[in-house]
Amino acid sequence: MPQFLDLMPIMPEILLTTLALLLLLADAILKKRGAGAIGGLSIFGLLSTIIGVYYLYDNKMPVIFSGMFSADNFSLFFKFIFLISAILTILISFKYIKVRDINIGEYYILILFATIGMMIMASGTDLISIYVSLELMAMSTYILAGIERQRATSNESAMKYFILGAFSSALLLYGISFVYGITGTTNLEKVAAYLSNTPENNMAVVLSLILLVSAFAFKIAAVPFHMWTPDVYQGAPTPITGFMSAGSKAAGFAVLLRFLFTGMPSLQNEWITIIIVLSILTMTVGNIAAIVQTNIKRMLAFSSIAHAGYLLIAVVTVSDIGLSSILLYLLIYAFMNMGAFGVVSMVQKKTGEGGQIDDYKGLAKVYPFGAFMMLLFLFSLTGIPPTAGFIGKFYIFAAAVKKDLIELAVIGVINSAISAYYYLRVIMYMYMKEPEEDVVLEKSAAMTAALVISAVFVLSFIIYSEPVVNNITKAVSGLIR
């Protein structure tokens, strides 16, 4: 019995891993005939895992595996974001992968493995467990990005993602080796204890900080480590693009926050300077580059980069309200961004190509429901009230103002205003242009369900935001030392 209790903190991961392995065996037997059933069972497994995560929340689980895995409220809240992102991804994938002739069971299984990697990343309290789980997530998303093997852009997307991802992994390992060489441990708590007694301006410590922050910046697509994002987002299957922009970005922030606040609190002055520079560059480059895009997936890719910049503003506040605003924004972002990519996955040309902003001309006349959904999600991404996106940005900028980071908050507000141009341009095309004759819509009940779930959250969040914020406050409590 004690051994079973020791495994309670990792039960959600065990449950999801068991399901993924069973589905892998089932797929080998059923092949394409069982792809739809595997997708349905994957959703069932993800919902069951959410129940497991909810059960553990606020139960003060012990740190297990010699201090390498923690099921604290911070990690559990992130797991909820990952699981929601995976469910929405599968819902918008059913029709998409049939139309694109990639209706294979391993597509859904890889989503499960990527989600497992994200969940372990969020709970990782040791650089080794963080690295291993990060690679599990990364390998799964590399394959998913290139799963449309018959399409050259998908292959190119996977190859670019793999090569640049390998480079970021090398930076991470190099940084870990520096940390271990200096401190003699990879446990974040022990690293923090050792560095608290280390003289300031130790160049080896600063170098390890730079290497590790650079590796994590790649995962959240922060400038100048964003080069892979537009090409990978454009070439990958659209549901997977949404999954990477919501789930992978949240996982990157979970690890970055854990590393900075648990492992490197004594180097706060150094990493605050680095994060401020990254935030300003990321916001500005992301928004300016998005303005000139003609492909909607590339536009949303640069938009995703800009949103990472907004989130980095809250990191430098080094406050509970700042951390709370990050978790809140990532939850909201998962719904509004997955909803936007859900609409994008429906719109394509009869030739099988698509993805241009011009393809959205007159969408309101052809498919009023889809156009309204897109309008709602773009309003939320812009931060227009009363959508959830407005609440998320308000909390971030309020946290910056409260910590006297007025200039950074102003830069964020200006960038948010700039983003309105390219978001509203799509809305103008949908409602003020004549429809394109060669554009078709791939609709399904599962797709509609995903859009409705996302839209209900985006519209109604302002009503029930208080209990969510209260739970987030509990999740970040004690993270800042």
Secondary structure as the mmCIF struct_conf table of DSSP 4:
data_model
#
loop_
_struct_conf.conf_type_id
_struct_conf.id
_struct_conf.beg_label_comp_id
_struct_conf.beg_label_asym_id
_struct_conf.beg_label_seq_id
_struct_conf.end_label_comp_id
_struct_conf.end_label_asym_id
_struct_conf.end_label_seq_id
HELX_RH_AL_P HELX_RH_AL_P1 PRO A 2 ASP A 6
TURN_TY1_P TURN_TY1_P1 LEU A 7 LEU A 7
HELX_RH_3T_P HELX_RH_3T_P1 MET A 8 ILE A 10
HELX_RH_AL_P HELX_RH_AL_P2 MET A 11 LEU A 30
HELX_RH_3T_P HELX_RH_3T_P2 LYS A 31 GLY A 34
HELX_RH_AL_P HELX_RH_AL_P3 ALA A 35 LEU A 56
TURN_TY1_P TURN_TY1_P2 TYR A 57 ASP A 58
BEND BEND1 ASN A 59 ASN A 59
HELX_LH_PP_P HELX_LH_PP_P1 MET A 61 VAL A 63
STRN STRN1 ILE A 64 ILE A 64
TURN_TY1_P TURN_TY1_P3 PHE A 65 MET A 68
STRN STRN2 PHE A 69 PHE A 69
HELX_RH_AL_P HELX_RH_AL_P4 ASN A 73 LEU A 91
TURN_TY1_P TURN_TY1_P4 ILE A 92 SER A 93
HELX_RH_AL_P HELX_RH_AL_P5 PHE A 94 VAL A 99
TURN_TY1_P TURN_TY1_P5 ARG A 100 ASP A 101
HELX_RH_AL_P HELX_RH_AL_P6 GLY A 105 SER A 123
STRN STRN3 GLY A 124 GLY A 124
STRN STRN4 ASP A 126 ASP A 126
HELX_RH_AL_P HELX_RH_AL_P7 LEU A 127 ALA A 145
TURN_TY1_P TURN_TY1_P6 GLY A 146 GLY A 146
TURN_TY1_P TURN_TY1_P7 ARG A 149 GLN A 150
HELX_RH_AL_P HELX_RH_AL_P8 ALA A 152 THR A 183
BEND BEND2 GLY A 184 GLY A 184
STRN STRN5 ASN A 187 ASN A 187
HELX_RH_AL_P HELX_RH_AL_P9 LEU A 188 LEU A 195
TURN_TY1_P TURN_TY1_P8 SER A 196 ASN A 197
BEND BEND3 THR A 198 THR A 198
HELX_LH_PP_P HELX_LH_PP_P2 PRO A 199 PRO A 199
TURN_TY1_P TURN_TY1_P9 GLU A 200 ASN A 201
HELX_RH_AL_P HELX_RH_AL_P10 MET A 203 LYS A 219
TURN_TY1_P TURN_TY1_P10 ILE A 220 ALA A 221
TURN_TY1_P TURN_TY1_P11 VAL A 223 PRO A 224
BEND BEND4 PHE A 225 PHE A 225
TURN_TY1_P TURN_TY1_P12 MET A 227 MET A 227
HELX_RH_AL_P HELX_RH_AL_P11 TRP A 228 GLY A 235
BEND BEND5 ALA A 236 ALA A 236
HELX_RH_AL_P HELX_RH_AL_P12 THR A 238 PHE A 243
HELX_RH_PI_P HELX_RH_PI_P1 MET A 244 SER A 248
HELX_RH_AL_P HELX_RH_AL_P13 LYS A 249 ARG A 258
HELX_RH_PI_P HELX_RH_PI_P2 PHE A 259 GLY A 263
HELX_RH_3T_P HELX_RH_3T_P3 PRO A 265 LEU A 267
HELX_RH_AL_P HELX_RH_AL_P14 GLN A 268 ILE A 291
TURN_TY1_P TURN_TY1_P13 VAL A 292 VAL A 292
STRN STRN6 ASN A 295 ASN A 295
HELX_RH_AL_P HELX_RH_AL_P15 ILE A 296 VAL A 315
TURN_TY1_P TURN_TY1_P14 VAL A 316 THR A 317
BEND BEND6 SER A 319 SER A 319
HELX_RH_AL_P HELX_RH_AL_P16 ASP A 320 MET A 346
STRN STRN7 VAL A 347 LYS A 349
TURN_TY1_P TURN_TY1_P15 LYS A 350 THR A 351
BEND BEND7 GLY A 352 GLY A 352
STRN STRN8 GLN A 356 GLN A 356
HELX_RH_3T_P HELX_RH_3T_P4 ILE A 357 TYR A 360
TURN_TY1_P TURN_TY1_P16 LYS A 361 GLY A 362
HELX_RH_AL_P HELX_RH_AL_P17 LEU A 363 VAL A 366
HELX_RH_AL_P HELX_RH_AL_P18 PRO A 368 THR A 382
TURN_TY1_P TURN_TY1_P17 GLY A 383 GLY A 383
TURN_TY1_P TURN_TY1_P18 PRO A 385 PRO A 386
BEND BEND8 THR A 387 THR A 387
HELX_RH_AL_P HELX_RH_AL_P19 ALA A 388 LYS A 402
TURN_TY1_P TURN_TY1_P19 LYS A 403 ASP A 404
HELX_RH_AL_P HELX_RH_AL_P20 ILE A 406 MET A 432
BEND BEND9 LYS A 433 LYS A 433
HELX_LH_PP_P HELX_LH_PP_P3 GLU A 434 GLU A 436
TURN_TY1_P TURN_TY1_P20 GLU A 437 ASP A 438
STRN STRN9 VAL A 439 LEU A 441
HELX_RH_AL_P HELX_RH_AL_P21 ALA A 445 VAL A 476
TURN_TY1_P TURN_TY1_P21 SER A 477 LEU A 479
#
